[in-house]
Amino acid sequence: MLTIRQLRYFEALADTLHFGRAARQLNISQPALSAQIAAMEEGFGGPLFERRPSGVTLTADGEMLRGRVRRLLTDFRDIEGLGTAHGEVLGGRLRLGLIATVAPYLLPPLLPRLARDHPRLDCEIRESVTASLVRDVLQGDLDGVVLALPLEEPGLESIDLFEDRFHLAVPAVGSERFEGTVSIGTLATERLILLEEGHCLRDQALKICELVEASQLASLGATSLTTILRMVAGGLGATLIPDMAVEAESRGGGIRILPFEEPAPARTLALAFRPTTARRRDFEALALIIRDCMAAAAPRAD
């Protein structure tokens, strides 16, 4: 008889295509994994994986089965969450993804708040790019994700969190040419440094640059905003920086942060999850906490 354990083992092996890595991911021995996969294949009457010295590949039957297994496990994980849904809010295990241009600035105020107010919450964090996190939520590997809109995946719902305005970061040396706020048109005259492809902040910057047909765009292989800003400090160009990152990233020195004229460009952050989740109350509560944390961290006018 097919078991949930076998389906989970199949999913891990189909993802990693390597018995050793799949076993480590599942925290089991490789022989135990091999035995369960062999039993599953016996039940199906044929191989689901083709074994090779370098790893494995899915057979045609395995490929056909893969999508169905993902859907079954996603539904099963939502069913598992029903027990939490009827218990305390923000209790138990919650797997949360965050895009890389949010995680370093949201987690420092958020995690201590969750530990203080919800001590029975076991929050697991994963940081990655939007496409990977959305895929993980759809597959049931994550419960929810904090990302920037627009959300182009119809299989997810979202709760808007807050608007995060952009500023222009320029090298401190020579920045005296700027006075007060800057216009969007300024981007057309600056060499802009962008994150690598796959980061939504890059896509947002490109969309803003389209407004002024900026031509001096540079992608220097950086995968973090911190690295980009060190390049700016070194005089390699300018970049866009979201408001939530300004305080932390200004500590390194060498840059000057300039506000845009109104209406300033901005991104809207949201908390996305599966419509079938049993943890909607948790996400509604988490959204309130995130808004409160960011409001508390915002600089106050004198």
Backbone bond lengths (Angstrom), bond angles and torsions (degrees), N, CA, C in turn:
res aa  C-N    CA-C-N  psi(-1)  N-CA   C-N-CA  omega(-1)  CA-C   N-CA-C  phi
1 M - - - 1.463 - - 1.531 109.70 -
2 L 1.316 115.81 135.12 1.462 121.44 178.61 1.527 110.20 -68.40
3 T 1.340 117.08 137.77 1.461 121.40 -177.93 1.522 110.96 -121.93
4 I 1.328 115.83 160.23 1.462 121.30 175.38 1.524 110.10 -60.70
5 R 1.323 116.88 -36.90 1.469 119.91 178.46 1.524 109.81 -59.00
6 Q 1.326 117.19 -46.05 1.457 119.80 179.92 1.525 111.95 -62.60
7 L 1.325 116.52 -39.29 1.457 119.64 178.02 1.525 111.09 -63.13
8 R 1.320 117.15 -40.59 1.463 120.54 178.74 1.519 110.93 -66.44
9 Y 1.323 116.36 -39.73 1.457 120.09 178.45 1.531 110.35 -66.51
10 F 1.333 115.67 -41.18 1.469 119.84 176.90 1.521 110.11 -59.91
11 E 1.334 117.54 -44.99 1.464 121.56 -179.05 1.525 111.03 -59.94
12 A 1.328 117.17 -46.02 1.461 120.70 -179.04 1.522 111.35 -63.26
13 L 1.321 117.07 -42.04 1.463 119.82 -179.75 1.527 110.90 -70.63
14 A 1.322 116.95 -37.66 1.464 120.02 177.64 1.526 111.55 -65.11
15 D 1.336 117.01 -31.26 1.468 121.10 178.93 1.521 111.99 -76.21
16 T 1.333 116.90 -43.97 1.467 121.06 -174.02 1.518 113.11 -90.35
17 L 1.360 116.69 -27.75 1.464 122.57 -176.34 1.524 111.67 55.05
18 H 1.349 114.31 35.76 1.470 120.07 179.98 1.524 108.00 -156.95
19 F 1.334 117.02 122.31 1.462 120.45 -176.68 1.524 112.18 -60.90
20 G 1.330 116.60 -42.08 1.460 119.76 -178.21 1.513 112.57 -63.96
21 R 1.344 116.67 -47.25 1.463 120.32 -179.36 1.527 111.12 -66.90
22 A 1.332 116.47 -39.65 1.459 119.44 178.74 1.522 111.01 -63.99
23 A 1.310 117.40 -40.73 1.464 121.08 179.10 1.524 111.15 -63.68
24 R 1.330 116.76 -41.46 1.472 119.91 178.34 1.529 110.30 -65.69
25 Q 1.320 116.92 -39.95 1.460 120.73 178.88 1.523 111.08 -62.47
26 L 1.331 116.51 -37.24 1.463 121.68 -179.34 1.517 113.03 -85.92
27 N 1.342 115.66 -8.44 1.469 121.53 -178.51 1.536 111.08 61.55
28 I 1.322 116.14 43.52 1.460 122.30 175.89 1.525 108.53 -131.69
29 S 1.334 116.76 173.56 1.459 120.33 177.45 1.523 109.89 -80.74
30 Q 1.332 115.67 154.74 1.458 119.21 179.42 1.531 111.81 -64.67
31 P 1.353 119.53 -40.09 1.471 118.83 176.35 1.533 113.16 -60.32
32 A 1.343 116.87 -36.06 1.464 119.64 178.90 1.525 110.20 -65.57
33 L 1.321 116.49 -40.48 1.462 120.10 177.40 1.524 110.59 -64.48
34 S 1.320 116.27 -47.07 1.468 120.74 -178.91 1.525 110.99 -59.10
35 A 1.334 116.81 -40.09 1.463 120.60 -178.56 1.523 111.09 -65.07
36 Q 1.328 117.11 -42.24 1.464 120.53 -179.12 1.528 111.57 -69.02
37 I 1.334 117.19 -38.93 1.464 120.50 178.06 1.530 109.62 -66.63
38 A 1.342 116.95 -40.71 1.469 120.34 178.40 1.525 110.70 -62.73
39 A 1.340 116.93 -40.74 1.466 120.69 179.17 1.529 110.20 -65.41
40 M 1.329 116.69 -38.25 1.464 121.08 178.39 1.524 110.21 -65.18
41 E 1.329 116.52 -43.22 1.462 120.77 179.74 1.524 111.22 -65.38
42 E 1.325 116.44 -37.37 1.469 119.96 177.54 1.524 110.58 -62.33
43 G 1.325 116.02 -40.53 1.454 119.87 178.34 1.511 112.74 -65.49
44 F 1.344 116.31 -32.47 1.463 120.18 179.54 1.524 112.34 -84.75
45 G 1.327 116.42 -10.90 1.457 119.77 176.96 1.509 114.78 78.67
46 G 1.327 117.08 18.89 1.457 119.96 178.85 1.508 111.24 -179.22
47 P 1.341 117.98 166.94 1.468 121.30 -177.81 1.528 112.56 -70.61
48 L 1.319 115.52 140.86 1.460 122.26 174.38 1.530 110.62 -103.52
49 F 1.337 115.92 -18.40 1.463 122.41 178.65 1.520 109.07 -130.77
50 E 1.316 115.03 144.62 1.464 121.56 172.39 1.519 108.31 -100.71
51 R 1.327 116.69 117.06 1.466 121.41 -176.49 1.516 110.42 -79.86
52 R 1.336 116.18 134.48 1.465 122.94 176.22 1.520 108.57 -135.23
53 P 1.336 118.40 159.91 1.474 119.99 179.51 1.528 112.90 -58.44
54 S 1.344 116.84 -32.40 1.461 120.37 -176.65 1.523 113.04 -89.51
55 G 1.338 117.31 -6.19 1.454 119.90 -177.55 1.519 110.11 152.70
56 V 1.312 116.73 -147.23 1.464 120.63 179.89 1.523 109.56 -136.75
57 T 1.322 115.60 160.89 1.457 122.24 170.35 1.526 107.85 -130.67
58 L 1.301 116.45 154.81 1.453 121.13 178.44 1.531 110.04 -76.42
59 T 1.319 116.29 138.36 1.448 120.49 171.53 1.535 108.45 -78.13
60 A 1.324 116.47 176.06 1.466 120.02 178.32 1.523 110.59 -59.62
61 D 1.344 116.74 -40.00 1.465 119.85 177.71 1.522 111.14 -66.73
62 G 1.332 115.85 -37.58 1.460 120.01 178.68 1.513 112.04 -64.76
63 E 1.331 116.27 -41.64 1.461 120.67 177.67 1.524 110.99 -62.81
64 M 1.320 116.64 -41.22 1.460 121.26 179.45 1.526 110.68 -64.20
65 L 1.328 115.97 -34.87 1.462 121.07 -176.93 1.521 112.50 -79.03
66 R 1.314 116.99 -28.28 1.467 121.75 -170.36 1.524 112.98 -55.55
67 G 1.325 117.52 -50.08 1.457 120.32 -178.19 1.515 112.63 -63.00
68 R 1.318 116.05 -38.94 1.458 119.54 -179.95 1.522 111.39 -67.30
69 V 1.320 115.88 -39.38 1.468 119.96 178.06 1.520 110.16 -62.40
70 R 1.322 117.51 -42.47 1.465 120.80 179.32 1.526 110.65 -60.54
71 R 1.320 116.38 -45.29 1.459 119.42 -179.20 1.524 111.46 -64.65
72 L 1.328 116.73 -41.32 1.461 120.67 178.62 1.526 111.38 -62.82
73 L 1.331 116.70 -44.20 1.458 120.13 -178.42 1.527 111.92 -70.16
74 T 1.315 116.84 -34.58 1.464 119.54 175.99 1.519 110.35 -63.00
75 D 1.338 116.74 -45.73 1.460 120.25 177.23 1.523 111.13 -62.86
76 F 1.319 116.77 -39.83 1.463 120.46 -179.42 1.530 110.91 -64.70
77 R 1.325 116.80 -40.15 1.459 119.83 179.68 1.533 110.93 -66.95
78 D 1.314 116.30 -34.89 1.463 118.92 175.52 1.522 110.75 -66.44
79 I 1.324 116.74 -38.33 1.466 120.57 176.54 1.523 110.01 -63.95
80 E 1.339 116.49 -41.16 1.466 120.07 177.90 1.528 110.67 -59.04
81 G 1.328 115.94 -32.40 1.462 119.95 -178.50 1.511 114.13 -74.65
82 L 1.330 117.81 -10.21 1.457 119.60 -179.18 1.518 112.13 -62.67
83 G 1.336 116.55 -34.58 1.460 119.48 178.15 1.513 111.61 -62.71
84 T 1.326 116.12 -40.18 1.464 120.49 177.10 1.522 110.98 -67.90
85 A 1.345 115.85 -36.31 1.465 119.82 -176.95 1.512 111.75 -62.38
86 H 1.325 117.96 -31.24 1.461 121.26 -178.82 1.527 111.92 -92.66
87 G 1.321 116.90 0.45 1.457 120.67 178.05 1.512 110.65 -101.39
88 E 1.335 115.85 -150.80 1.454 119.50 -179.07 1.522 111.19 -71.42
89 V 1.311 115.83 151.77 1.459 120.80 177.33 1.526 108.77 -72.11
90 L 1.342 115.03 137.70 1.460 122.29 -179.29 1.526 111.39 54.73
91 G 1.331 114.02 55.37 1.452 121.29 172.25 1.510 108.81 -127.68
92 G 1.316 117.61 159.32 1.455 121.19 -179.96 1.512 112.24 80.00
93 R 1.316 116.09 -161.66 1.461 122.85 -174.68 1.525 110.64 -87.35
94 L 1.320 116.36 129.16 1.462 122.24 176.99 1.518 108.07 -133.59
95 R 1.333 115.90 119.44 1.467 121.32 -178.36 1.524 108.41 -100.78
96 L 1.322 115.46 112.68 1.463 121.43 -171.66 1.527 110.67 -119.30
97 G 1.322 116.17 129.08 1.450 121.68 174.97 1.520 111.15 -100.80
98 L 1.328 116.45 149.35 1.460 121.51 176.88 1.517 108.64 -139.59
99 I 1.322 116.79 139.10 1.455 119.68 175.59 1.526 109.04 -68.64
100 A 1.338 114.86 155.50 1.463 120.85 -170.64 1.521 114.04 -67.08
101 T 1.328 118.11 -20.59 1.466 119.93 179.03 1.523 111.74 -93.10
102 V 1.328 116.83 9.10 1.461 122.31 175.77 1.527 111.19 -119.18
103 A 1.327 116.55 -43.33 1.469 121.67 -172.19 1.529 114.29 -51.38
104 P 1.350 120.57 -48.31 1.471 119.07 -175.65 1.528 113.99 -65.87
105 Y 1.321 117.84 -18.78 1.456 121.41 -174.29 1.533 112.63 -106.55
106 L 1.321 116.77 -24.85 1.461 120.54 178.26 1.521 112.15 -89.84
107 L 1.328 117.84 -37.54 1.464 119.95 -174.20 1.535 114.09 -64.42
108 P 1.341 120.95 -39.08 1.472 119.09 -179.22 1.525 114.63 -56.85
109 P 1.346 120.38 -42.54 1.464 117.76 175.04 1.521 113.36 -82.18
110 L 1.348 117.48 -28.49 1.467 120.61 -172.80 1.528 113.00 -75.66
111 L 1.314 118.01 -48.04 1.468 119.73 -173.15 1.528 113.13 -63.53
112 P 1.347 120.20 -43.73 1.471 118.72 176.09 1.525 112.52 -62.11
113 R 1.328 116.74 -35.40 1.464 120.43 178.76 1.533 110.69 -64.85
114 L 1.329 116.71 -43.91 1.462 120.39 178.65 1.526 111.07 -65.65
115 A 1.332 117.11 -40.10 1.463 120.26 179.75 1.525 111.11 -65.10
116 R 1.318 117.00 -34.96 1.462 121.06 -178.99 1.525 111.97 -75.89
117 D 1.334 116.58 -46.80 1.465 120.40 -172.56 1.524 113.94 -91.22
118 H 1.334 116.08 -20.29 1.472 119.46 -178.51 1.530 109.24 -136.50
119 P 1.316 116.75 69.43 1.471 120.39 -173.73 1.523 114.09 -64.39
120 R 1.330 118.10 -19.92 1.464 119.52 179.93 1.532 112.40 -92.04
121 L 1.313 116.49 6.99 1.458 120.82 175.85 1.529 109.73 -84.92
122 D 1.321 116.54 126.67 1.464 122.73 174.83 1.521 107.56 -103.99
123 C 1.334 116.00 93.15 1.465 121.25 -173.40 1.534 110.07 -95.35
124 E 1.318 115.55 118.38 1.461 122.18 176.93 1.528 108.69 -102.38
125 I 1.324 116.66 130.51 1.461 122.07 -173.06 1.524 110.63 -111.72
126 R 1.323 115.60 137.32 1.457 120.88 173.00 1.518 108.57 -132.81
127 E 1.326 117.15 129.22 1.464 122.51 178.21 1.519 109.55 -109.62
128 S 1.323 116.77 132.20 1.465 120.46 179.10 1.522 108.52 -165.82
129 V 1.326 115.62 -169.50 1.463 121.27 177.04 1.528 109.08 -86.15
130 T 1.318 116.41 162.48 1.465 121.76 -172.52 1.519 113.16 -55.82
131 A 1.323 117.56 -48.20 1.465 120.61 -174.55 1.526 111.49 -59.88
132 S 1.329 117.22 -42.21 1.466 120.94 -179.31 1.523 111.20 -67.24
133 L 1.329 116.56 -41.71 1.464 120.11 -178.75 1.527 111.25 -68.20
134 V 1.324 117.20 -41.12 1.466 120.11 178.16 1.523 110.05 -62.21
135 R 1.318 116.45 -42.55 1.469 120.13 177.88 1.521 111.06 -60.62
136 D 1.335 116.88 -41.81 1.466 120.68 -179.11 1.527 111.62 -65.99
137 V 1.339 117.29 -35.75 1.467 119.54 177.10 1.522 110.13 -67.65
138 L 1.319 116.86 -44.49 1.456 120.84 -179.36 1.526 111.44 -62.38
139 Q 1.337 116.47 -34.31 1.462 120.88 -178.54 1.525 112.41 -84.45
140 G 1.339 116.94 -7.72 1.449 119.63 179.80 1.511 114.56 88.76
141 D 1.340 117.73 5.93 1.462 120.59 178.16 1.520 112.03 -78.88
142 L 1.324 116.97 -20.49 1.457 123.33 173.47 1.524 108.01 -127.84
143 D 1.333 115.56 151.14 1.462 119.84 176.84 1.522 111.84 -84.85
144 G 1.324 116.62 -36.02 1.455 120.58 -178.60 1.514 110.31 -159.69
145 V 1.338 115.90 170.86 1.456 120.39 -177.90 1.522 110.02 -147.49
146 V 1.325 116.21 140.03 1.457 122.51 171.79 1.528 107.44 -95.22
147 L 1.320 115.92 120.23 1.461 120.85 -176.46 1.523 110.49 -144.41
148 A 1.319 115.82 178.83 1.462 121.53 178.19 1.518 109.67 -102.31
149 L 1.318 116.33 136.10 1.457 121.08 176.07 1.527 109.80 -73.72
150 P 1.348 119.19 155.61 1.467 125.77 10.21 1.518 112.40 -80.89
151 L 1.326 114.72 149.65 1.454 122.19 174.75 1.515 107.36 -98.37
152 E 1.314 116.13 110.58 1.461 120.23 -172.60 1.523 112.53 -96.41
153 E 1.327 117.58 15.36 1.459 122.08 179.36 1.525 109.16 -105.17
154 P 1.338 118.08 108.56 1.467 120.15 -176.94 1.530 113.44 -67.54
155 G 1.331 117.16 -13.43 1.454 120.43 -179.17 1.511 114.19 -82.19
156 L 1.337 117.78 3.48 1.462 121.30 -179.59 1.523 110.49 -125.00
157 E 1.319 115.60 152.31 1.456 122.80 170.80 1.526 107.94 -108.65
158 S 1.331 117.01 164.30 1.456 119.51 -179.14 1.516 111.53 -147.67
159 I 1.320 114.34 155.94 1.461 123.05 173.56 1.527 106.88 -117.91
160 D 1.322 117.80 122.05 1.465 120.02 177.56 1.523 109.86 -63.70
161 L 1.322 116.00 138.99 1.468 121.59 -179.30 1.534 111.31 -102.55
162 F 1.318 116.89 -66.73 1.469 120.32 179.55 1.517 109.21 -165.22
163 E 1.322 115.05 164.71 1.460 121.83 176.69 1.516 108.95 -91.40
164 D 1.313 115.83 134.10 1.463 122.42 -177.26 1.526 108.08 -118.94
165 R 1.322 116.75 104.46 1.466 121.00 -176.15 1.526 111.90 -73.03
166 F 1.329 114.20 151.64 1.455 120.40 176.07 1.522 110.76 -96.10
167 H 1.340 114.28 150.23 1.471 122.71 172.33 1.521 107.28 -126.25
168 L 1.303 115.99 167.08 1.461 121.28 175.98 1.524 108.18 -102.79
169 A 1.337 116.64 124.06 1.465 121.93 176.94 1.520 108.52 -102.18
170 V 1.328 116.36 124.14 1.464 122.06 -178.90 1.523 108.90 -127.21
171 P 1.345 117.91 161.13 1.473 119.32 176.21 1.526 110.28 -60.80
172 A 1.324 116.09 138.73 1.462 119.97 179.23 1.527 110.53 -62.19
173 V 1.329 115.19 -38.51 1.467 119.70 178.86 1.527 108.84 -70.49
174 G 1.300 117.15 120.59 1.456 122.25 179.68 1.514 113.99 89.91
175 S 1.340 116.91 1.64 1.462 119.00 -176.78 1.525 113.25 -77.30
176 E 1.322 116.70 -1.85 1.459 118.57 -179.97 1.533 111.97 -67.14
177 R 1.326 116.34 -11.85 1.469 118.79 177.51 1.521 111.90 -71.00
178 F 1.331 116.51 -14.84 1.463 121.14 178.34 1.526 109.73 -97.42
179 E 1.303 115.43 139.18 1.460 120.50 176.45 1.517 109.31 -129.12
180 G 1.331 116.88 124.13 1.463 121.32 176.59 1.509 112.64 64.57
181 T 1.322 116.07 -137.27 1.451 120.91 -179.62 1.525 110.66 -80.83
182 V 1.334 115.09 159.12 1.466 119.85 179.13 1.524 108.63 -118.07
183 S 1.304 116.13 155.93 1.463 121.17 179.72 1.522 109.81 -92.73
184 I 1.320 116.21 160.40 1.458 120.75 174.73 1.524 110.26 -58.09
185 G 1.314 115.89 -33.74 1.455 119.82 179.80 1.516 113.36 -59.57
186 T 1.341 118.01 -21.57 1.459 121.93 178.64 1.526 111.18 -59.55
187 L 1.338 117.11 -29.47 1.456 120.79 -177.65 1.522 111.90 -61.21
188 A 1.325 116.55 -27.52 1.465 120.38 -178.26 1.516 112.21 -68.40
189 T 1.324 117.51 -18.65 1.464 120.78 -177.14 1.525 112.81 -106.72
190 E 1.337 117.28 -0.15 1.461 120.94 -177.78 1.524 111.35 -109.30
191 R 1.312 116.36 147.06 1.473 121.10 171.97 1.524 107.24 -82.31
192 L 1.308 116.70 109.96 1.456 121.12 -174.86 1.523 110.83 -94.28
193 I 1.329 116.44 130.80 1.461 122.58 176.81 1.522 108.21 -99.33
194 L 1.329 116.21 129.12 1.452 121.33 -175.91 1.520 111.26 -119.55
195 L 1.319 115.75 157.89 1.451 121.88 173.56 1.524 110.27 -68.41
196 E 1.336 115.69 165.66 1.454 120.05 177.60 1.523 111.00 -63.68
197 E 1.310 116.55 162.11 1.457 121.71 177.02 1.528 110.38 -59.89
198 G 1.317 115.33 145.08 1.462 120.68 -178.78 1.506 112.37 107.84
199 H 1.342 116.85 -21.52 1.458 120.92 178.64 1.532 109.28 -89.74
200 C 1.325 115.47 130.63 1.467 118.41 -176.93 1.524 111.38 -66.14
201 L 1.339 117.90 -26.64 1.459 119.60 178.63 1.530 110.49 -63.87
202 R 1.323 116.53 -33.93 1.466 119.97 175.38 1.525 110.09 -63.50
203 D 1.340 116.18 -46.43 1.464 120.15 -179.19 1.525 111.00 -62.07
204 Q 1.331 116.82 -39.75 1.458 120.51 179.48 1.524 110.89 -66.12
205 A 1.342 116.22 -40.46 1.466 119.86 178.41 1.522 110.68 -63.91
206 L 1.337 116.59 -41.89 1.462 119.69 179.03 1.520 111.49 -63.61
207 K 1.330 116.08 -37.89 1.466 119.33 179.42 1.519 110.55 -65.17
208 I 1.336 116.88 -40.69 1.464 120.68 178.34 1.533 110.15 -66.35
209 C 1.340 115.49 -39.72 1.462 119.21 -178.71 1.529 111.77 -66.28
210 E 1.333 117.17 -28.82 1.463 120.08 178.57 1.525 111.84 -60.30
211 L 1.330 115.87 -26.98 1.459 120.16 -178.80 1.519 111.67 -65.38
212 V 1.338 115.40 -26.31 1.461 118.38 -177.65 1.535 111.42 -119.96
213 E 1.340 116.60 6.95 1.465 121.48 -179.91 1.514 111.50 53.40
214 A 1.337 114.79 45.71 1.467 118.73 179.33 1.523 109.84 -65.19
215 S 1.315 117.09 138.84 1.468 120.64 -175.74 1.520 113.02 -113.18
216 Q 1.316 118.40 -16.90 1.461 120.25 -176.40 1.524 110.13 -93.76
217 L 1.324 116.79 78.57 1.452 122.05 -179.60 1.518 109.31 -111.29
218 A 1.329 116.60 137.25 1.462 121.01 -179.13 1.516 109.86 -132.07
219 S 1.334 116.11 133.02 1.459 121.61 173.37 1.523 106.50 -117.93
220 L 1.329 116.29 109.88 1.458 120.80 -171.97 1.519 112.86 -105.69
221 G 1.324 117.18 22.22 1.459 119.94 174.61 1.509 115.70 82.92
222 A 1.310 118.54 10.76 1.459 121.00 -178.21 1.525 110.12 -82.36
223 T 1.329 115.82 141.25 1.463 121.00 179.51 1.522 112.47 -113.13
224 S 1.329 117.68 3.59 1.464 119.97 178.16 1.517 109.56 -136.71
225 L 1.324 115.29 150.93 1.461 120.72 178.67 1.523 110.47 -66.35
226 T 1.326 116.83 -33.94 1.470 120.68 178.33 1.521 110.96 -58.92
227 T 1.332 117.47 -44.48 1.464 121.44 178.99 1.525 110.87 -64.81
228 I 1.320 116.71 -42.98 1.463 120.72 178.10 1.525 110.37 -57.09
229 L 1.334 116.68 -44.47 1.466 120.12 -176.93 1.519 112.07 -70.41
230 R 1.329 118.02 -27.87 1.467 118.98 173.28 1.533 109.82 -68.50
231 M 1.334 116.41 -34.04 1.464 120.07 174.91 1.522 110.63 -65.37
232 V 1.320 115.86 -40.52 1.467 120.12 176.46 1.524 110.03 -61.37
233 A 1.331 116.49 -46.20 1.470 120.50 179.33 1.523 111.52 -59.44
234 G 1.340 115.40 -30.00 1.465 119.84 178.89 1.513 113.90 -82.58
235 G 1.320 116.31 2.75 1.458 119.95 175.28 1.512 115.49 87.21
236 L 1.338 117.72 16.14 1.463 119.95 -177.00 1.523 113.23 -83.06
237 G 1.320 117.73 -11.03 1.448 119.81 -179.71 1.510 111.53 155.93
238 A 1.325 116.35 -160.45 1.460 122.65 179.74 1.523 108.31 -124.77
239 T 1.332 116.74 168.26 1.460 120.11 177.05 1.520 109.94 -153.35
240 L 1.320 115.85 167.24 1.458 121.49 173.73 1.517 108.97 -91.28
241 I 1.324 116.62 137.75 1.453 121.54 179.71 1.526 108.87 -129.84
242 P 1.345 117.82 128.75 1.467 119.34 178.75 1.519 111.27 -71.60
243 D 1.305 116.04 152.87 1.459 122.06 -175.81 1.521 112.31 -56.06
244 M 1.351 118.32 -38.98 1.453 121.12 -175.71 1.524 112.14 -65.93
245 A 1.343 117.60 -16.69 1.458 120.85 -178.32 1.522 113.30 -97.85
246 V 1.322 117.55 -9.88 1.468 121.04 -170.53 1.524 112.16 -59.94
247 E 1.331 117.41 -50.95 1.468 119.58 -175.14 1.523 111.80 -61.16
248 A 1.322 117.25 -47.80 1.464 120.50 -177.11 1.524 111.67 -67.20
249 E 1.328 117.33 -42.27 1.460 120.11 -174.26 1.522 113.06 -80.19
250 S 1.328 118.32 -16.21 1.471 120.44 178.70 1.521 111.62 -76.17
251 R 1.325 117.09 -17.66 1.472 120.04 -176.94 1.522 112.76 -65.98
252 G 1.351 116.45 -24.06 1.456 118.79 -179.06 1.509 113.46 -73.66
253 G 1.315 117.24 -14.39 1.461 120.95 178.88 1.516 112.54 72.97
254 G 1.315 115.43 173.33 1.460 121.26 176.08 1.503 115.20 84.59
255 I 1.336 117.10 -3.26 1.461 119.82 179.46 1.523 109.70 -127.59
256 R 1.314 114.55 159.73 1.457 120.93 173.59 1.528 107.73 -126.10
257 I 1.314 116.08 131.52 1.459 122.02 -177.46 1.524 109.07 -99.07
258 L 1.313 116.23 123.25 1.460 121.45 -176.77 1.523 110.23 -115.24
259 P 1.332 118.48 127.81 1.474 120.34 176.68 1.517 110.52 -77.07
260 F 1.332 115.27 149.29 1.461 120.59 176.17 1.526 110.39 -84.85
261 E 1.325 115.29 154.47 1.456 120.38 171.72 1.524 109.46 -64.77
262 E 1.318 115.56 154.37 1.466 120.01 176.04 1.531 110.17 -74.02
263 P 1.320 118.01 143.88 1.472 126.35 -4.74 1.524 110.69 -78.87
264 A 1.319 116.05 123.57 1.458 121.23 -177.11 1.529 110.35 -74.26
265 P 1.337 117.55 144.16 1.472 119.50 175.35 1.526 109.83 -65.58
266 A 1.323 116.59 149.25 1.460 120.44 -177.00 1.519 109.71 -155.09
267 R 1.298 115.54 163.85 1.462 121.87 171.57 1.519 107.86 -118.77
268 T 1.319 116.84 151.72 1.459 121.76 175.93 1.523 108.35 -107.47
269 L 1.318 116.99 122.98 1.458 121.82 178.63 1.519 109.33 -91.81
270 A 1.316 115.60 147.26 1.456 120.91 -176.60 1.521 110.04 -144.70
271 L 1.319 115.22 161.43 1.463 123.33 176.51 1.525 106.64 -109.91
272 A 1.335 117.29 115.21 1.458 121.79 -175.20 1.522 111.08 -109.35
273 F 1.334 115.98 149.66 1.467 121.87 -177.32 1.524 109.40 -160.18
274 R 1.320 116.53 168.95 1.464 121.01 178.79 1.525 110.15 -73.77
275 P 1.322 118.68 140.86 1.468 120.65 178.33 1.523 112.49 -62.76
276 T 1.343 116.48 -24.21 1.460 120.67 -177.70 1.522 113.07 -86.02
277 T 1.322 118.02 -0.55 1.458 120.14 -175.49 1.523 111.63 -61.71
278 A 1.324 114.20 147.75 1.465 119.91 175.45 1.528 111.05 -92.65
279 R 1.336 116.74 6.72 1.460 120.31 -173.52 1.523 112.40 -113.68
280 R 1.316 116.74 30.51 1.456 119.33 -179.80 1.533 111.81 -58.16
281 R 1.339 116.70 -40.98 1.475 119.43 178.83 1.520 110.79 -60.73
282 D 1.322 116.38 -37.36 1.460 119.83 178.42 1.528 110.75 -63.64
283 F 1.315 116.63 -43.40 1.458 119.60 -177.86 1.527 111.65 -69.63
284 E 1.306 116.98 -35.86 1.468 119.34 175.94 1.526 110.41 -64.20
285 A 1.347 116.72 -41.27 1.465 120.45 178.17 1.521 110.78 -68.14
286 L 1.344 116.47 -40.41 1.459 120.63 179.89 1.521 110.97 -64.44
287 A 1.319 117.13 -39.21 1.469 120.62 178.51 1.524 110.89 -60.15
288 L 1.332 116.93 -42.71 1.468 120.57 178.15 1.522 111.11 -62.48
289 I 1.325 116.63 -41.34 1.466 120.73 -179.24 1.525 110.56 -66.58
290 I 1.333 116.85 -42.36 1.469 120.19 179.09 1.514 110.51 -61.56
291 R 1.325 117.64 -44.96 1.473 120.18 178.59 1.520 110.86 -60.85
292 D 1.326 116.28 -41.73 1.459 120.67 -178.88 1.522 111.03 -66.00
293 C 1.339 116.68 -41.77 1.463 120.73 179.37 1.528 111.15 -61.95
294 M 1.322 116.77 -43.59 1.459 119.38 -177.88 1.527 111.44 -73.05
295 A 1.338 117.20 -32.81 1.466 119.33 176.75 1.525 109.94 -66.79
296 A 1.338 116.67 -38.90 1.465 120.52 179.25 1.511 111.85 -67.95
297 A 1.340 116.18 -31.27 1.459 120.08 -178.55 1.517 113.46 -82.73
298 A 1.331 116.81 -15.33 1.464 120.87 -177.55 1.524 110.64 -67.43
299 P 1.327 118.25 139.42 1.466 120.61 177.50 1.515 111.13 -63.19
300 R 1.304 116.33 140.03 1.462 121.41 -179.23 1.531 110.44 -100.40
301 A 1.311 114.96 137.80 1.467 119.43 178.34 1.513 109.95 -71.35
302 D 1.322 117.27 145.31 1.470 121.32 178.58 1.523 110.34 -71.52
